[in-house]
Amino acid sequence: MNKRERWLSETLDYRFRDSRLFELALTHRSSSGASNERLEFLGDAVLDFVVSDHVYRAMPDADEGDLSRLRASLVKDTSLAELARDLGLGEHLILGSGEQKTGGHRRESILADALEAVFGAVYLDAGYDAARAVVELAFGTRFDELPDPRELRDPKTRLQEWLQARGRGLPDYELVNVSGKAHRQTFEVRCTVTDSELATDGDGSSRRNAEQQAAERMLVLLAKGES
C-alpha cells in the first residue's frame, strides 16, 4: 500500500480494487496523459444524489426551494474545497509542473473537482453503496449540522419575507450610480422600505450584487429596530 492508498484507507476507510482508478481520480489535467475530468463528471452526479437523499430525509418539512438551497450549500466548490483541505487531499494530487509551482494543490477548483472524482472512482470501483459510504464519511458532522434553510435564502428574498410577515410594503431598489470602465463597473443601489424613511446603500460589480448588499444592510437595520 503506497502513501496515497494509506491516506485513503485511514481517512475514508476505503481501499480500491482497481488502484488505477484512484490514481486517475487524483490526476489533474495539467499532468500528462488522462485526467480526472470524466470521473469528476460522474462523481458530481453521485454526490448530488447522496446529498439530495440526505437533506430530503433530514428536512421533512422543507419545500423544494429550501432543499435545493441546502444541497447547493453542501456541494458548491467552496464547501467541497474546504472539505478536501480538512481531509488532506491536496498533498496527494498529481499535478503538472506548472500547477505544482503555483500551488495548485491549494486551488479551490482543483480540490473540489478531485474530491468529486474520488467519489466517482469509488462508484465505478464498487458501486453506489460504497460511494455513498465514502461521501457520508467525508462529510461527517456536516450532514448532522445542517443550517436553517431560511438562512440560505438570498438577502432580497429574506427582506421581502420579513416585511410581508409583518404586513408591510415591499422594498424599493433604486440605481443611484454606475462608475468605472465598461468591463469593470461598480453599481451603487439604494434600498428603501416604502412605509418608512429607512434606506440603505449597497455597491457591487453588478446591479444584483449591489441590491443584495443593500438588502442585507436593511435586514440588519430592521433587526436593530425590533430589539
N, C-alpha and C positions, 0 to 999 in steps of 0.2 A: 504494500500500500504506500503510494507516494504522498507527498506533503498535501497536495490538493485533496486527494481522496480521504486522507486522515482528517482534514479540516471538515469536509462534508459529513463524514461519519460522526464526528464529535459534536458538530454544530446542529445538523439537521437529521441526524440518525438515519442516514441513507447511504447505501453503497451500490454503485451502478453494476449491473450485469455486463453492460457494454460500456467500457470506460471511454471509448472514443466519443460517445455522445456527450459525456461530461466535459471532455476536453474541448469539443466543438462549442458547447454552451458558454464556455469561458473565453472563446476566441473572438476578439473584436475585428471588424472589417479592415482595420489598419494593418493587421498582421497578414502575412502572405497566405494564400490558399483560401479554403472555405471559411466562412464566418458564422456567427451565431444568429444572423438576421432571420432565417427561416424558423429556427427554434424560438426566437423571441416572439414571432408572429403567433405560433402555436401556444406558447406559454401565456401570452396575453389573453387568449380565449379561455384557457383553463383557469387562470386566475380570476377572470371576470365571473365565471360560473361559480367557482368556490365562494368568492366574496358575496355574490348575489344571493346564493343559497343561505349563507350565514346571516346576512343582515335581514333577509326575509323572515327567517326563523326567530332571530333575536328581537325584532321590532314588529310584533303582530299588529300594532295599531298604526303603523306608519303608512302613508299613502305612497303612490308610485314615485312622485316627485322627491319625497324625503328619502326613499330607498335609493333612488338614483344618486342623490347628493351624498349619501353615506358611502355608497360604493365608490363614487368618484374621489372622495376624500382619502380612501384607503389605497386606491390603485394609481393615483396620479404620480408623475415622475418624482416629485419632491418627496412623497411618502415612501416610495419604493427605494429611492436612493438612500434615504435615512435608514431604512431597514437594512439595506445591503451594507451600509457602513457599520451598523451595530453588529452584523453577522461577521464582519471582517472579510467580505467578498473581494474587495478591491485588490488586496495583495495577491490574489490568486488569478487575476485576469491575464490573458495572453494578448499583449498589445504590440503594435508595430513600434519601431524605434522612435518615430516622431511623437506618438502618443505617450510613450514612456518618458520622454524628455520633458513633455509639457504637463505631466501629472494626470494623464488620462485615467489612472486608477482611482482618482478622486472626482472625476467629472460625473455630474449628476445623471445625464442621459445615458452614459456608458454603464454606470452601475445599475440603473433601473432596467435597462434592456438586458443586461447579463443575468439579473435575478429572474426576469421573466423567462429567459432562455433556459435557465436551470429547471424551472417548473415544467417547461415544455419537454425538456430532455427526460425528466423523470416520468412524465406521462408516456412518452414513447418507449421508455425502458421497461416500465412495469404497470402502466395503466392508470386509470383515473383515481382509484382509491389510494394508490401510493402517492400520486401527485397531490391529492387533497391533504394527505397526512403531512407532507413536507410543507405545503403552504400554511397549514394551521400551526405547525411547529415554528415556522419562520415568523409568523405574525404574533404568536404568543399572546400576551396580555392586550395587544391592540384589538383583538377580537372581543375581549372581555370588557373593554373600557370604551365603548362606542360613544361618540359625542351626541348630545341632543340634536336631532335633525334640524330643529328650528334655528340652531346657532350656525348652521352651514348655509342658510339662505343668504343671498347677497343683501347688502345694506338697503338698497332701494326697496326690495321686497319686504324686508323686516320693518322698515319705516312705514310702508303702506299698511301692513298688517297691524302695527302698533296703533296707528291713527284710526283705522277702521274699527278696531276693537273698542275704541273709546268714543265712537260716533263722531269723529272729527273729519274735516275735509282732507282731501288728498294733497300732497305737497306739489309745489310748482318748481320746475328747474329752468333756470334762465342762463343762456350762454352769455357770459359777461365779456370775455376777451379771448382772442386767439393770437398767439405770438410765436415767433420763430420761423425758420425756413420751412418750406413745404414738407420736407421729409423728416423734420424734427420739430413739429409744432407742439406747443403747450396750450391746453384748453383750460379756461377758468370758468367755473359754473357756480351759480348761487342757488341754493335750495331754500325755499320759503314755505313755511306752513301757513296756508291761506287763511286760517281762522285766528291767527295771532300775528305778532310782529317779529317772531323768531326767524332768523335767517343764518345760514352757514355757507361758507365758501369751500370749494374744492378745486384741485387742479390735477391734471394728468396728461398723458401722451395721447389720449383720445377723449372725446366728449363723455363717453360711457364711463371711463375711469374717473373722470372729474366728478361726474354725478354720483358715483358710488362713494367717493371720498366725502362729498358734501353731505350725503345721506347718513353716512357713518357718524359724522360730527353732529348732525342733527339728533340722532338717536342718543348720543351722549348728553347733549344739551337737555333733551326732554326727560331723560332719566334723572338728571340732577334736579329738574323742576319738580319731580314726583317724590324725591327723597326728603 
